[in-house]
Amino acid sequence: MARYDNIGRTYSATRRADPRIAARIDAALGDAQRVVNVGAGTGNYEPSHRDVVALEPSITMIRQRPASAAPGVQGAAEALPFKDQSFDAALCVLTTHHWTDLEAGLQELKRVAGRQVIFYFDVDFTTALWLVDDYFPEINDLETEQRAPGTDRFAQTLAITNVEAVPVPADCQDGFAGAYWNRPEAYLDPVVQEGMSCFAQLDTAIRERGMEQLRRDLESGAWDARHGHLRSEPSHDFGYRILTAGLP
């Protein structure tokens, strides 16, 4: 909660729903009408044509929710303040790696909703992103990365019916960690950095060192020599996935 009270101050400036990802999340929700968005943040990816209730631990994030967004409730995934089977589907978007007790949270999703839809990143693909591999390997050692669940871990608790890869578009509009894979200059922007929890957790000296190296590599052409081919790709798979579980 404290982490997002910190980074949440500029969250709405760089984190907004990408319509292509939103369409795939919406499709995964199927015919669910009553939806709880767990770890809802500022309301990205909440479908406007469904009855949505948002649950979010950070008051800073809740205060940035637009007036048109679904009603927000402050609380944690591990203890949802809702009755059994109150919803048709529980939605989680890039949040499960922040939970302090994954098992408790997943059991709560099953308790309050027959279907679970989770947009997450598979940790087995983390080093596929040059940002981590070349400049910030320390991200792999962060607490949230260490406890980030992969597909196999979800399968231990949820009755998974489908998992689909979500390649990140070259012009992705949502500024999550892998969004700027072909636009490396964007990572140098402090506002962009502040919208990513991985940077919020890094030691300041590590963060500054990595950014300075990236800046030098862009100026010298070293980055393009290694990764310039990415600039012309329409999309790339960095391990982002949509999981559907529970009722079909």
N, C-alpha and C positions, 0 to 999 in steps of 0.2 A: 504494500500500500504506500509506504513512504517513497519508494522508488518512483511510482507513477505520480505521486504528489509533486515530485521534483521535475520529471521530464514532461509531465502533463501540461505545464504552463505554455508550451509552444506546440503542443501535439496537433492541434487543429490546423496549424499552418502548413504542415507537410503530410499529415496522415488523413487521407480521404479515400473513399471507396473507389477502386478501379472498376469500371462498369463490366469489363469482361470477367473479372473474378467474381463480381457480385452476381452476374447471371448464372455462373456455375454453382455458387452457393445456394442461390434461390432454387435452382433446379433440384439440388440435393434435398431441399426441404420438402419437395413433393407437394402433396395436398394438405400439409399441416397448416392449420389456420391460427392456432394459439401457439406462440413461440416465446420462449424465454431466452434472452441473449445473455449468456454468462461471461463476465469479464468484458462488458460491453464497451468500455471506453467512452468515446464521444458519439457513438452511434453508427459507426461505419458498418455497412453490410446488413443493416436492419431493413428487411423488406417492408415497404410502405403499404402494401396491399394485404398484410396480415396483421393479426392482433398480437402486438409485441410488448413484452415487459422486459426491461433491461436491468441487469444486476451488475453493479460495479463497486469495487472496494474503495476506490479513490474519490474523495469529494472534489478534488481538483478536476478530474475528468468529468464527473457528473455536471459540474458547473459550466463546462464547455459544450454540453449537449444543446443543440439548437432547440428553439421553442417548438418546432414541428416534430421533434424526435419522440420516440416512445417514452412513457414514464419511466424514470430511473429510480431504482432502489439501491441503497448502499448495503453491501453485504459481501460475503465470501462464498466461493464455489463449494467449499467443504461443508457448509451449513446453510443450504438454501432455505430462505424463509417462506416456503410455499408448501401447500398440501400435496399429498401423493397424487400423481397423475393430473396435475393442474394444467398441463400443456400437452399439445400434440408433439412438439419437438423442442429440444434444447440445442441451442446454437452456441458454439465457441469459436472465436476467431483469434488466432495467434495469442492464446492466453494460457494454455495448459502448462507451459514450461515455467510459468510464474506461480503456480499453485504450490502451497507448502505440503499438501498431502494429496497426491494424485489419486490414490485409490478412493479416498473419502469423496473427492470431487466427482469422480466418475460414477460412484454409487449414487450420489445425489442426483446426477443427471438422469440416471435410470429410474430413480424414485419419482421424479417430478414429470417425466416425459417418456412416452413410448418410443420416440425416435431421437437419436443423437446425431448431430452434424457438427464435425470438427474440422476447421481449417488450421493446419499446423505445418511445421517443417520437420522433416525426418533428419535426425542428427547424423545419420550415416552419410549425408550429402554436404555437411557443413563446410568441409575443406574444399568442396568443388567451387566455392566462391573465392575468387582471388583476393578479395578484401581481407578475408580471414587468413588464407594460406600465406600470402605475401607480406601482409602488413600488421595484422593483429591476431597472431596465433593464440594470444592470451585469451581471446574470446572463448576458445574451446575449454578453458579452465574455469569459466564463470559458473557460479552456482546454478543459474538458470539453464545454462547449456548442459551441465552435468546431469540435471534431472529432467531435461526435455525428453518426453516419451517418443519412441519410434512406433511404427505400426505394430510390431510384435508386442510391445507393452500394452497398447490399447486393447489388443486382441485378448489379453489375459482377463479383462473385465467386461468388455463390450462384445455384443454379438454383431460383429462387423458384417455388413452386407455388400459394401462396395468401397474401394479406395481408388481414387483417380489422381493422376499427376496434374499439377497446375503449373505449366511453364510460365515464367514471368515475362510479360510483354516488354519489348524494347522501350516503350514509352509509358511504362507503368505509372499510374497516377497516385498510387498509395506508396508512401515513402518508408516502407519497412526495410529491414536490413539488406535484403537482396535486390531491392528495387532498381538500383542504379548500376547494375552489373556492366552495362555498356556505356554509361555516362559517368566515368570515374570522377570527373571534376566536381560533381554534385556532392560527393562525400566530404569535400573540403569546406562546405558551407556549415557554419556552427549551428544554424537553425535546423538543417537537415539532421545533423548529428544528435541534436537534443530530442528529436522525435524517435530515436532508436534506443531501446532499453539496453542493448549491448554496450553502447558507448557510455551510457549513464553509469554503468557498473565498473568501467575501466578506471584504473588509476590515472590521474591527470597527466602524469609524466609519460606513461605508456601511450595514452591517447595522442599527446602532442608529438611524440617521437614518430609514431606511425603515420600521422598526417603529414609531417614534414618530409618523410621519406616518399610518400605518395606524391606530394607536391614536386619534389625534385625529379621523380621518375616521369611525371607528366611533362615537365619543362624540358627534360633531356631527350624525351622520346622513348625511354626505356620501357614505360608501361605499354606503349603501342607496339613495341617490338615483341613483347611477350603476349599481349592480349588484344591487340588492335583488331583482329578478326572478329571479335565480339561486336564491334560497332556496327557491323552490317547484318547481324543476325536479327530476325524478327522477334524471337523469343528464345528462352533458354530454361532448361530444367535444373533448378537448384534445390530440389527436394521438397518443394511445397506440395502439400497434398490435401485433398478433401476426403474425409472419412464419413461414411454413413453407417449407422448401426441401429439395432433395435427393429422396430416394425418396418416393413417395406413400404 
